[in-house]
Amino acid sequence: MRKSKRNRGAEDAPIPKSRITDLLDIPANAMVNVPQIEMAGNREALVDGCQGVLEYDENIIRLIAGSMTIKFVGRGLQIKVLTHSSAVVAGFITSVEFT
């Protein structure tokens, strides 16, 4: 029998997260600190991964989410729900910015 040539230490190398998510057939962002945003039209947004509020008034809401901030701009904005890991922003949302 012939042995296959392998790089030494290859079995010790960490498997990239993208490869793991492919093998397990799960979304790539499920294993990293990436916020999930689900919008219902321009009237409501659920931000999963929200860690806090930076700015809050009826025209602007800025949230901390992972390594970024998410800024909602609009009219009559309010935070309907705020938990330790998510927030629901409601109102007339005209734009969403990521920084």
N, CA, C and O of each residue as an XYZ file, in Angstrom:
396
protein
N       0.827     -1.188      0.000
C       0.000      0.000      0.000
C       0.864      1.242      0.000
O       1.962      1.269      0.556
N       0.353      2.231     -0.619
C       1.072      3.497     -0.714
C       0.456      4.508      0.231
O      -0.760      4.698      0.229
N       1.269      5.151      1.026
C       0.783      6.160      1.965
C       0.611      7.482      1.239
O       1.424      7.843      0.387
N      -0.444      8.198      1.578
C      -0.628      9.517      0.979
C       0.268     10.515      1.699
O       0.517     10.407      2.900
N       0.737     11.473      0.943
C       1.592     12.505      1.535
C       0.707     13.560      2.163
O      -0.211     14.081      1.530
N       0.995     13.866      3.411
C       0.251     14.902      4.122
C       1.234     15.879      4.719
O       2.354     15.512      5.074
N       0.822     17.093      4.824
C       1.648     18.092      5.496
C       1.671     17.786      6.977
O       0.636     17.526      7.591
N       2.841     17.820      7.531
C       2.930     17.613      8.974
C       2.241     18.758      9.681
O       2.380     19.922      9.303
N       1.508     18.415     10.696
C       0.804     19.438     11.470
C      -0.536     19.822     10.867
O      -1.271     20.599     11.475
N      -0.881     19.306      9.694
C      -2.146     19.663      9.061
C      -3.330     19.225      9.902
O      -4.361     19.897      9.944
N      -3.167     18.066     10.585
C      -4.271     17.596     11.418
C      -4.433     18.453     12.664
O      -5.480     18.416     13.311
N      -3.414     19.217     13.003
C      -3.476     20.091     14.169
C      -3.996     21.494     13.825
O      -4.325     22.272     14.721
N      -4.068     21.809     12.555
C      -4.499     23.143     12.135
C      -5.988     23.319     12.424
O      -6.772     22.392     12.216
N      -6.382     24.496     12.898
C      -7.798     24.720     13.169
C      -8.609     24.731     11.869
O      -8.135     25.187     10.828
N      -9.818     24.228     11.952
C     -10.707     24.214     10.794
C     -11.381     25.578     10.708
O     -11.941     26.051     11.697
N     -11.335     26.222      9.531
C     -11.978     27.538      9.398
C     -13.475     27.442      9.665
O     -14.114     26.442      9.338
N     -14.030     28.506     10.268
C     -15.458     28.524     10.579
C     -16.305     28.329      9.334
O     -17.352     27.683      9.395
N     -15.869     28.878      8.204
C     -16.649     28.724      6.977
C     -16.748     27.263      6.575
O     -17.780     26.833      6.059
N     -15.706     26.503      6.802
C     -15.714     25.066      6.475
C     -16.637     24.310      7.428
O     -17.357     23.405      7.006
N     -16.620     24.673      8.701
C     -17.488     24.022      9.683
C     -18.946     24.266      9.336
O     -19.754     23.338      9.369
N     -19.293     25.503      9.004
C     -20.685     25.802      8.688
C     -21.130     25.085      7.422
O     -22.292     24.696      7.306
N     -20.205     24.905      6.461
C     -20.532     24.128      5.261
C     -20.802     22.673      5.623
O     -21.771     22.083      5.146
N     -19.952     22.095      6.460
C     -20.105     20.698      6.854
C     -21.391     20.452      7.635
O     -22.052     19.430      7.452
N     -21.738     21.393      8.502
C     -22.928     21.239      9.337
C     -24.195     21.759      8.669
O     -25.291     21.587      9.203
N     -24.054     22.394      7.506
C     -25.183     22.946      6.760
C     -25.984     23.942      7.598
O     -27.208     23.852      7.694
N     -25.256     24.910      8.211
C     -25.891     25.980      8.969
C     -25.433     27.312      8.385
O     -24.389     27.367      7.735
N     -26.188     28.385      8.600
C     -25.784     29.683      8.078
C     -24.415     30.099      8.613
O     -24.111     29.872      9.784
N     -23.592     30.704      7.762
C     -22.232     31.087      8.139
C     -22.201     32.059      9.307
O     -21.293     31.994     10.135
N     -23.172     32.957      9.390
C     -23.158     33.954     10.446
C     -23.693     33.419     11.777
O     -23.744     34.165     12.755
N     -24.089     32.157     11.837
C     -24.588     31.586     13.085
C     -23.468     31.354     14.085
O     -23.729     31.247     15.283
N     -22.227     31.274     13.621
C     -21.110     30.981     14.520
C     -20.265     32.201     14.848
O     -19.324     32.087     15.634
N     -20.552     33.326     14.298
C     -19.766     34.517     14.566
C     -20.648     35.577     15.203
O     -21.873     35.452     15.231
N     -20.022     36.600     15.705
C     -20.737     37.662     16.398
C     -21.302     38.669     15.393
O     -20.862     39.818     15.333
N     -22.273     38.223     14.613
C     -22.895     39.069     13.590
C     -24.362     39.247     13.958
O     -25.075     38.260     14.142
N     -24.821     40.483     14.067
C     -26.232     40.686     14.397
C     -27.142     40.240     13.256
O     -26.758     40.286     12.087
N     -28.321     39.817     13.602
C     -29.345     39.445     12.630
C     -30.422     40.522     12.671
O     -30.870     40.922     13.745
N     -30.835     40.989     11.495
C     -31.888     42.002     11.431
C     -33.010     41.460     10.570
O     -32.791     41.027      9.438
N     -34.205     41.488     11.114
C     -35.385     41.059     10.376
C     -36.337     42.246     10.325
O     -36.733     42.782     11.360
N     -36.702     42.654      9.105
C     -37.566     43.827      8.957
C     -38.929     43.422      8.430
O     -39.051     42.550      7.569
N     -39.947     44.071      8.962
C     -41.310     43.923      8.475
C     -41.635     45.213      7.738
O     -42.134     46.178      8.316
N     -41.332     45.197      6.435
C     -41.499     46.421      5.653
C     -40.587     47.499      6.188
O     -39.439     47.239      6.549
N     -41.115     48.730      6.238
C     -40.329     49.820      6.820
C     -40.953     50.295      8.137
O     -40.746     51.433      8.559
N     -41.718     49.406      8.777
C     -42.423     49.779     10.010
C     -41.849     49.161     11.272
O     -42.098     49.659     12.369
N     -41.077     48.074     11.135
C     -40.567     47.416     12.322
C     -39.308     46.635     11.984
O     -39.208     46.049     10.905
N     -38.343     46.623     12.906
C     -37.102     45.872     12.718
C     -36.749     45.153     14.009
O     -36.714     45.756     15.082
N     -36.489     43.863     13.894
C     -36.009     43.070     15.020
C     -34.507     42.928     14.865
O     -34.031     42.430     13.845
N     -33.754     43.362     15.875
C     -32.294     43.269     15.851
C     -31.882     42.247     16.893
O     -31.938     42.511     18.094
N     -31.468     41.083     16.426
C     -30.977     40.025     17.301
C     -29.477     40.188     17.429
O     -28.778     40.246     16.417
N     -28.972     40.262     18.628
C     -27.555     40.520     18.851
C     -27.312     41.943     19.325
O     -26.168     42.391     19.392
N     -28.384     42.654     19.653
C     -28.275     44.020     20.172
C     -27.694     43.966     21.584
O     -28.150     43.189     22.423
N     -26.685     44.799     21.836
C     -26.028     44.811     23.141
C     -26.291     46.091     23.929
O     -25.906     46.194     25.094
N     -26.944     47.064     23.301
C     -27.224     48.296     24.018
C     -27.685     49.400     23.091
O     -27.677     49.258     21.869
N     -28.092     50.515     23.705
C     -28.598     51.675     22.983
C     -27.610     52.822     23.132
O     -27.229     53.176     24.247
N     -27.194     53.402     22.011
C     -26.281     54.551     22.030
C     -27.019     55.882     21.922
O     -26.625     56.876     22.532
N     -28.090     55.886     21.142
C     -28.842     57.126     20.907
C     -30.305     56.753     20.719
O     -30.638     55.744     20.097
N     -31.177     57.605     21.278
C     -32.594     57.288     21.203
C     -33.417     58.565     21.178
O     -33.433     59.310     22.157
N     -34.093     58.823     20.082
C     -35.135     59.842     20.029
C     -36.115     59.449     18.928
O     -35.976     58.379     18.336
N     -37.087     60.285     18.649
C     -38.142     59.886     17.705
C     -37.680     59.854     16.252
O     -38.406     59.352     15.393
N     -36.482     60.380     15.955
C     -35.980     60.389     14.579
C     -34.768     59.495     14.343
O     -34.502     59.094     13.209
N     -34.037     59.182     15.402
C     -32.816     58.373     15.274
C     -32.716     57.405     16.448
O     -32.908     57.782     17.604
N     -32.412     56.146     16.123
C     -32.086     55.162     17.150
C     -30.803     54.474     16.710
O     -30.738     53.907     15.619
N     -29.773     54.526     17.569
C     -28.499     53.845     17.289
C     -28.289     52.743     18.318
O     -28.382     52.970     19.524
N     -28.005     51.543     17.813
C     -27.823     50.370     18.669
C     -26.420     49.816     18.517
O     -25.831     49.890     17.438
N     -25.882     49.260     19.598
C     -24.624     48.514     19.535
C     -24.991     47.072     19.231
O     -25.853     46.491     19.889
N     -24.334     46.496     18.231
C     -24.609     45.104     17.856
C     -23.309     44.470     17.373
O     -22.862     44.725     16.254
N     -22.712     43.649     18.214
C     -21.436     43.031     17.851
C     -20.364     44.091     17.741
O     -20.204     44.917     18.640
N     -19.631     44.071     16.648
C     -18.549     45.033     16.447
C     -19.007     46.246     15.642
O     -18.172     47.014     15.163
N     -20.305     46.429     15.486
C     -20.807     47.553     14.687
C     -21.911     48.290     15.422
O     -22.420     47.837     16.447
N     -22.262     49.437     14.870
C     -23.447     50.134     15.342
C     -24.443     50.160     14.188
O     -24.069     50.231     13.017
N     -25.704     50.099     14.550
C     -26.784     50.134     13.563
C     -27.615     51.364     13.865
O     -28.106     51.539     14.980
N     -27.770     52.218     12.858
C     -28.502     53.473     13.019
C     -29.788     53.412     12.205
O     -29.759     53.226     10.988
N     -30.918     53.569     12.892
C     -32.218     53.646     12.242
C     -32.621     55.109     12.191
O     -32.563     55.811     13.201
N     -33.026     55.566     11.022
C     -33.480     56.942     10.837
C     -34.924     56.880     10.348
O     -35.274     56.031      9.529
N     -35.759     57.785     10.856
C     -37.149     57.800     10.426
C     -37.969     58.779     11.231
O     -37.455     59.765     11.760
N     -39.264     58.487     11.313
C     -40.199     59.345     12.054
C     -40.973     58.497     13.056
O     -41.361     57.367     12.758
N     -41.189     59.042     14.223
C     -41.959     58.344     15.247
C     -41.319     57.041     15.696
O     -42.014     56.080     16.027
N     -39.985     57.013     15.707
C     -39.294     55.783     16.081
C     -39.371     55.548     17.581
O     -39.337     56.486     18.378
N     -39.474     54.289     17.943
C     -39.465     53.894     19.346
C     -38.918     52.477     19.463
O     -38.970     51.698     18.511
N     -38.399     52.156     20.631
C     -37.973     50.797     20.914
C     -39.134     50.131     21.643
O     -39.431     50.460     22.792
N     -39.785     49.190     20.961
C     -40.939     48.503     21.546
C     -40.520     47.444     22.541
O     -41.179     47.249     23.563
N     -39.412     46.749     22.246
C     -38.925     45.686     23.114
C     -37.414     45.811     23.210
O     -36.743     46.047     22.205
N     -36.874     45.652     24.418
C     -35.428     45.663     24.610
C     -35.083     44.594     25.638
O     -35.500     44.670     26.794
N     -34.308     43.588     25.199
C     -33.851     42.543     26.112
C     -32.333     42.587     26.152
O     -31.726     43.464     25.537
N     -31.713     41.663     26.863
C     -30.250     41.642     26.957
C     -29.590     41.291     25.621
O     -28.387     41.505     25.466
N     -30.345     40.756     24.649
C     -29.727     40.361     23.379
C     -30.507     40.759     22.139
O     -30.123     40.382     21.032
N     -31.590     41.508     22.289
C     -32.354     41.904     21.105
C     -33.134     43.185     21.364
O     -33.330     43.609     22.503
N     -33.572     43.785     20.256
C     -34.391     44.994     20.336
C     -35.351     44.996     19.152
O     -35.046     44.464     18.084
N     -36.514     45.603     19.361
C     -37.476     45.801     18.288
C     -37.667     47.302     18.129
O     -38.111     47.986     19.050
N     -37.326     47.802     16.946
C     -37.481     49.219     16.619
C     -38.734     49.348     15.756
O     -38.895     48.627     14.771
N     -39.616     50.270     16.133
C     -40.855     50.467     15.395
C     -41.009     51.935     15.029
O     -40.417     52.808     15.664
N     -41.806     52.199     14.006
C     -42.043     53.550     13.517
C     -41.945     53.540     12.007
O     -42.024     52.484     11.380
N     -41.772     54.710     11.423
C     -41.624     54.829      9.972
C     -40.117     54.913      9.680
O     -39.525     55.988      9.781
N     -39.503     53.782      9.320
C     -38.060     53.696      9.106
C     -37.743     54.114      7.669
O     -38.232     53.516      6.711
N     -36.912     55.155      7.541
C     -36.545     55.618      6.198
C     -35.168     55.149      5.757
O     -34.896     55.066      4.560
N     -34.283     54.836      6.726
C     -32.969     54.297      6.349
C     -32.352     53.549      7.514
O     -32.684     53.770      8.679
N     -31.433     52.649      7.153
C     -30.666     51.888      8.122
C     -29.205     52.003      7.712
O     -28.856     51.736      6.562
N     -28.346     52.405      8.657
C     -26.914     52.576      8.376
C     -26.096     51.694      9.304
O     -26.457     51.484     10.462
N     -24.987     51.178      8.780
C     -24.092     50.325      9.547
C     -22.707     50.966      9.621
O     -22.132     51.345      8.600
N     -22.182     51.082     10.836
C     -20.809     51.614     11.003
C     -20.050     50.750     11.977
O     -18.882     51.018     12.259
